[in-house]
Amino acid sequence: MKKLVFACLMTAFIISLPGCDDDNNVATISIKNNLELGRSYETVLIQKAQLSEIGEEDFSRLLLRDIESGEILVSQLIDNDSDSQADALAFQPVLNANEERTYALFLPDEVEVMPESAKKTFSRFVPERTDDYAWENDLVAFRTYGPTAQKMIEENIKGGTLSSGMDCWLKKVDYPIINSWYKKHVDGTGSYHKDTGEGLDNFHVGISRGCGGIGIWNAEDEILFTSRNFTQWETISEGPLRTKFKLDYAAWPAKDLTINEHKVISLDLGNNLTRYEIVLTGDMIPEYITTGLTLHEKDGNMISDQENGWYSYWQAHGDSEIGMGIVVEDKYLSTYTEHIVDDADLSHLLVHLKPIDGKVVYYAGFGWKGSGQFATEKDWTRYLMDYSERLAAPLVLTIISE
């Protein structure tokens, strides 16, 4: 298990191969928004392979400047293939409806530096609290559980957790809280289950899918087969724009199938939804992979927009309210099931996905009324609707030769 320096980012591209001229500019970058809504906090990347005239050392120095405003943008270097060398440069443009903006990709002189980001993403393995893996950005935080927590349950040791569900940590602040919340939990100076102004963890997962965990759905018997805790982890990246990591799971049974699974999970700055890439290997790939949202006390409101690929569950939560959601690209989407039973932690809004070459991709996350970000269920479902629309029409990037 190792920690690498960079992240991997994806977007849509239209490309003209660039060249270099006599000044510091390497290329002009055009970003086009083809939607009738403003766009922000969407991560775009420029691949090193698209800049054939630039070497590794110069690529790692590149910066981006908004040509109209002169502002230098926050960016992040990316390592796609885990060889500790940058393969791409990521940034988050801000565009109005139907707007196109241009940016200079340039090699800075000694006085030009990238501004330090006041906000960032973060993730890490947490051995001091058994062995969680936790991740966050400026809006939300999540965690899931590792093999020591599972072993403690199996050996009847107090403090263990047996779950491959995804837990939500409810933040009120835009700065990182993972380290400080775990510290006060471990040293006994406080508890992240109590809100002292930054938010709290009062989200119950149990054996449920939490917010975006997966399973294999047997419709005939109405059973969701699931893995146990993750067994291995690898931090791929953290930085101002994206954190990314990988979780592996021991082979697990789903009726007559044996499932070999790993997850590649990433969270971008300014996003309420985590991106999940589920990869299954071996000779027995199921027809469908299912992700789900726990229904907790089953007193909330489910909305499923099958046509546009978004699903919501809004409920009372503590002294506030919370919305959970899933968004899926059409190519992976099959159907959904509202599964409500008497057994604790087994009621879910389930979304069934079609693997392509053994892989599915979906987005899952939450919005908490207590954070001040979403006042009503309508605000939350509007966010999911817009997210789905943006996912279906990525920003168009053009690299123009200089």
C-alpha positions in Angstrom: 0.0 0.0 0.0 1.6 3.3 -1.0 0.8 6.9 -1.3 1.4 8.7 -4.6 1.6 12.3 -5.4 -1.0 13.1 -8.1 -4.6 12.4 -9.1 -6.4 11.2 -12.3 -9.1 13.4 -13.8 -11.5 13.0 -16.8 -13.4 15.3 -19.1 -14.3 15.6 -22.8 -11.8 17.0 -25.3 -11.6 18.4 -28.8 -7.9 18.9 -29.6 -5.6 20.7 -32.0 -2.0 19.8 -31.1 -0.1 22.8 -29.8 3.3 24.1 -30.5 5.5 26.6 -28.7 6.5 30.0 -29.7 9.2 32.4 -28.6 7.6 33.7 -25.4 6.4 31.7 -22.4 3.0 30.7 -23.8 2.8 27.1 -24.8 -0.8 27.1 -26.0 -4.2 28.8 -25.8 -7.0 26.8 -24.1 -10.6 27.3 -25.0 -13.4 26.0 -22.7 -17.0 26.0 -24.0 -20.1 25.6 -22.0 -23.0 24.4 -24.2 -25.7 24.4 -21.5 -28.2 27.0 -20.4 -26.8 27.0 -16.9 -23.6 28.3 -15.2 -20.8 25.9 -14.6 -18.3 25.8 -11.8 -16.3 23.2 -9.8 -16.1 20.9 -12.8 -12.6 19.5 -13.2 -11.0 19.7 -16.7 -7.7 18.2 -17.5 -5.0 18.7 -20.1 -3.1 15.5 -21.0 0.7 15.8 -21.3 0.4 13.5 -24.4 -1.5 16.3 -26.1 1.5 18.6 -25.8 4.0 16.8 -27.9 6.6 19.6 -27.8 6.9 19.8 -24.1 9.1 17.7 -21.8 8.4 16.3 -18.4 10.2 19.0 -16.4 8.5 21.8 -18.2 5.1 20.1 -18.1 5.3 20.0 -14.3 5.9 23.8 -14.2 2.9 24.8 -16.4 0.4 27.3 -15.2 -2.9 28.6 -16.6 -4.0 32.2 -16.9 -7.5 33.5 -17.8 -6.8 35.7 -20.8 -9.6 38.1 -20.2 -9.0 38.7 -16.4 -5.3 37.9 -16.2 -5.9 35.7 -13.2 -3.7 32.7 -12.7 -5.9 29.6 -11.9 -5.4 27.0 -9.2 -4.3 23.8 -10.9 -3.2 20.3 -9.9 -0.8 17.9 -11.5 -2.1 14.4 -12.3 -0.4 10.9 -12.4 -2.7 8.6 -14.4 -0.5 5.5 -14.4 1.0 5.6 -10.9 4.6 6.0 -12.1 5.2 9.2 -10.0 5.3 11.4 -13.1 2.7 13.9 -14.1 0.5 12.9 -17.0 -2.1 15.7 -16.9 -2.8 19.2 -15.5 -6.2 19.7 -13.9 -8.2 23.0 -13.3 -11.7 24.2 -12.6 -12.9 27.0 -14.9 -16.0 29.1 -14.1 -18.4 29.8 -17.0 -21.8 31.4 -17.4 -24.5 29.8 -19.5 -23.4 29.2 -23.1 -20.1 30.9 -22.4 -16.7 30.2 -24.0 -13.5 31.4 -22.2 -9.9 31.2 -23.2 -6.8 30.5 -21.1 -3.1 30.8 -21.7 -1.1 27.7 -20.9 2.4 29.0 -20.0 5.7 28.5 -18.4 6.0 31.0 -15.5 9.0 33.2 -14.8 10.4 33.5 -11.3 7.8 36.0 -10.1 4.7 34.2 -11.4 3.3 31.5 -9.0 0.1 29.7 -8.7 -2.2 31.1 -6.0 -2.5 29.0 -2.9 -6.0 27.5 -2.6 -7.9 28.4 0.6 -9.9 25.2 0.1 -8.7 21.7 -0.7 -9.5 18.0 -0.9 -8.1 15.4 1.5 -8.1 11.7 2.2 -6.2 9.2 4.2 -6.1 5.8 5.8 -6.9 6.1 9.6 -5.2 3.4 11.6 -5.6 5.2 14.9 -9.4 4.6 14.7 -9.1 0.8 13.9 -8.7 1.2 10.2 -11.1 3.6 8.5 -10.5 5.2 5.2 -11.8 8.8 5.2 -12.1 11.5 2.5 -13.4 15.1 2.2 -13.6 18.3 0.4 -14.9 21.8 1.3 -18.5 20.6 1.5 -18.8 17.0 2.6 -16.8 14.1 4.2 -17.1 10.3 4.0 -15.6 7.2 5.4 -15.7 3.4 5.1 -14.2 0.5 7.1 -11.2 -1.8 6.9 -10.1 -5.3 7.8 -9.1 -4.7 11.5 -12.6 -3.3 12.2 -14.0 -6.5 10.6 -11.7 -8.8 12.6 -12.8 -7.1 15.8 -16.4 -8.0 15.1 -15.5 -11.5 14.2 -13.5 -11.9 17.4 -16.1 -10.2 19.5 -13.8 -7.3 20.4 -15.5 -4.1 21.3 -15.2 -1.2 18.8 -15.3 -3.1 15.6 -17.4 -2.4 12.5 -18.6 -4.9 9.9 -19.8 -2.9 6.8 -18.9 -2.1 3.3 -21.4 0.8 3.3 -20.4 4.4 2.9 -20.7 6.7 5.9 -21.4 10.4 5.8 -19.7 13.0 8.0 -21.8 16.2 8.1 -19.6 19.3 7.8 -20.6 22.9 8.5 -17.1 24.3 7.6 -15.1 24.5 4.4 -11.8 23.6 5.9 -10.6 20.0 6.5 -12.0 18.3 9.6 -10.9 14.6 9.3 -7.6 14.9 11.2 -9.0 17.1 14.0 -12.2 15.0 14.5 -10.2 11.7 14.7 -7.7 13.3 17.0 -10.3 14.4 19.6 -11.9 11.0 19.4 -8.6 9.2 20.0 -7.2 11.4 22.7 -10.5 11.7 24.5 -10.8 15.5 24.3 -14.1 15.3 22.4 -16.4 13.3 20.2 -17.2 13.7 16.5 -20.7 12.4 17.4 -21.4 15.8 19.0 -21.7 19.1 17.0 -19.4 21.8 18.5 -19.8 24.1 15.6 -18.1 22.2 12.7 -20.7 19.5 12.2 -20.9 15.9 13.4 -21.2 12.2 12.5 -24.7 11.2 13.4 -25.3 9.2 10.2 -26.0 5.5 10.8 -24.7 2.9 8.3 -24.7 -0.5 10.0 -24.9 -3.3 7.5 -26.7 -1.0 5.0 -25.2 0.5 1.8 -25.1 3.9 3.6 -24.7 6.5 0.8 -23.5 4.7 -2.3 -22.2 1.3 -1.2 -22.7 -1.6 -3.7 -24.0 -5.1 -3.9 -25.4 -7.8 -6.3 -29.2 -7.8 -6.3 -31.1 -11.1 -6.6 -34.5 -9.9 -7.7 -36.1 -13.4 -7.4 -35.3 -13.7 -3.7 -35.2 -10.0 -3.0 -31.7 -10.3 -1.5 -28.8 -7.9 -1.8 -25.5 -9.7 -1.6 -22.6 -7.6 -0.4 -18.9 -7.7 0.4 -17.3 -7.3 3.8 -14.9 -4.5 4.7 -12.1 -3.5 2.3 -8.9 -5.4 2.6 -6.3 -3.1 0.9 -6.0 0.6 0.2 -3.9 2.9 -1.9 -4.0 6.7 -1.8 -3.5 8.0 -5.3 -3.8 11.7 -4.8 -4.9 14.6 -2.7 -4.6 18.3 -3.5 -6.6 21.5 -4.1 -8.9 20.0 -6.7 -9.3 16.2 -6.3 -8.5 13.4 -3.9 -8.4 9.9 -5.2 -7.8 6.4 -3.8 -8.4 2.7 -4.4 -9.9 0.1 -2.2 -9.7 -3.7 -2.7 -12.1 -6.3 -1.3 -11.7 -10.0 -0.6 -13.6 -12.2 -3.1 -17.2 -12.5 -1.9 -20.2 -14.8 -2.8 -23.4 -13.6 -4.6 -25.5 -16.7 -4.9 -23.8 -18.8 -7.6 -21.2 -16.1 -8.4 -17.8 -15.2 -6.9 -17.3 -11.4 -7.0 -13.8 -9.9 -7.3 -14.1 -6.2 -6.7 -12.1 -3.0 -6.3 -13.2 0.6 -6.1 -11.5 3.7 -7.4 -13.0 6.6 -5.5 -12.5 10.3 -6.1 -14.0 13.5 -4.8 -13.6 16.9 -6.4 -13.5 20.3 -4.7 -17.0 22.0 -4.6 -18.9 18.7 -5.2 -21.4 17.0 -2.9 -21.1 13.7 -4.8 -18.2 11.2 -4.8 -17.3 9.5 -8.0 -17.2 5.7 -7.7 -15.6 3.5 -10.4 -16.4 -0.2 -9.6 -14.2 -2.7 -11.4 -15.0 -6.4 -11.3 -12.5 -9.0 -12.5 -12.6 -12.7 -13.2 -14.7 -15.1 -15.2 -18.0 -14.4 -13.5 -19.1 -10.8 -14.1 -22.7 -10.3 -13.0 -25.3 -8.9 -15.3 -25.9 -5.9 -13.0 -24.1 -4.1 -10.1 -26.4 -2.4 -7.7 -25.7 0.7 -5.6 -28.0 2.0 -2.9 -29.1 4.7 -0.4 -30.1 3.5 3.0 -33.7 4.5 4.0 -32.9 4.6 7.7 -36.3 5.0 9.5 -38.2 4.8 6.2 -39.9 8.1 6.9 -38.4 10.1 4.1 -39.3 10.9 0.5 -37.9 9.0 -2.5 -37.7 10.6 -6.0 -36.4 8.5 -8.9 -35.9 10.3 -12.3 -35.1 7.2 -14.4 -35.1 9.2 -17.7 -32.3 11.6 -16.5 -30.5 9.1 -14.2 -30.8 10.7 -10.8 -32.3 9.4 -7.5 -32.9 11.1 -4.3 -33.9 10.3 -0.7 -34.7 13.3 1.6 -35.5 12.7 5.3 -35.6 14.2 8.7 -32.2 13.7 10.4 -31.6 14.5 14.0 -32.7 18.1 14.5 -32.2 18.8 10.8 -32.8 17.2 7.4 -30.5 15.4 4.9 -30.8 14.5 1.2 -28.8 11.6 -0.3 -28.5 11.1 -4.0 -27.1 9.0 -6.9 -26.5 10.2 -10.4 -25.6 7.8 -13.3 -24.7 8.2 -16.9 -27.2 6.7 -19.3 -24.8 4.1 -20.7 -24.5 2.4 -17.2 -28.1 2.8 -16.1 -30.6 -0.1 -16.0 -33.5 0.4 -13.5 -34.2 0.9 -9.8 -36.0 -0.8 -6.9 -37.6 0.7 -3.8 -36.8 -2.1 -1.4 -38.6 -1.7 2.0 -38.5 -4.4 4.6 -38.9 -4.7 8.4 -35.3 -5.8 9.1 -33.0 -3.1 10.4 -30.7 -1.5 7.8 -32.0 -3.5 4.9 -34.4 -1.0 3.3 -32.9 0.9 0.4 -33.5 2.9 -2.8 -31.5 0.6 -5.1 -30.1 1.6 -8.5 -29.1 -1.2 -10.8 -26.2 -0.6 -13.2 -25.0 -2.4 -16.3 -21.2 -3.2 -16.4 -19.3 -2.3 -19.5 -16.1 -4.4 -19.7 -16.6 -5.3 -16.0 -16.9 -1.7 -14.9 -19.5 0.8 -13.8 -19.3 4.5 -12.8 -21.7 6.4 -10.7 -21.8 9.4 -8.4 -23.2 9.3 -4.8 -23.3 11.8 -2.0 -25.4 14.0 0.3 -26.5 17.5 1.2 -27.2 18.4 4.8 -29.6 21.2 5.7 -27.5 21.9 8.8 -24.6 23.0 6.6 -26.7 25.9 5.2 -26.1 24.7 1.6 -29.6 23.2 1.1 -32.6 24.7 2.8 -35.3 22.4 1.3 -35.7 19.1 -0.5 -36.4 21.1 -3.7 -33.0 22.7 -3.4 -31.4 19.2 -3.2 -33.3 17.7 -6.1 -32.4 20.8 -8.2 -28.8 20.1 -7.5 -29.1 16.5 -8.6 -31.0 17.6 -11.8 -28.3 20.1 -12.7 -25.5 17.5 -11.9 -27.2 15.0 -14.2 -27.5 17.6 -17.0 -23.8 18.7 -16.6 -22.7 15.0 -16.6 -24.5 14.4 -19.9 -22.9 17.5 -21.6 -19.3 17.9 -20.5 -17.4 21.1 -20.9 -15.7 21.1 -24.3 -11.9 21.8 -24.2 -10.0 22.8 -27.3 -6.2 23.2 -27.4 -5.3 25.8 -30.0 -1.8 25.9 -31.6 0.2 29.0 -30.8 
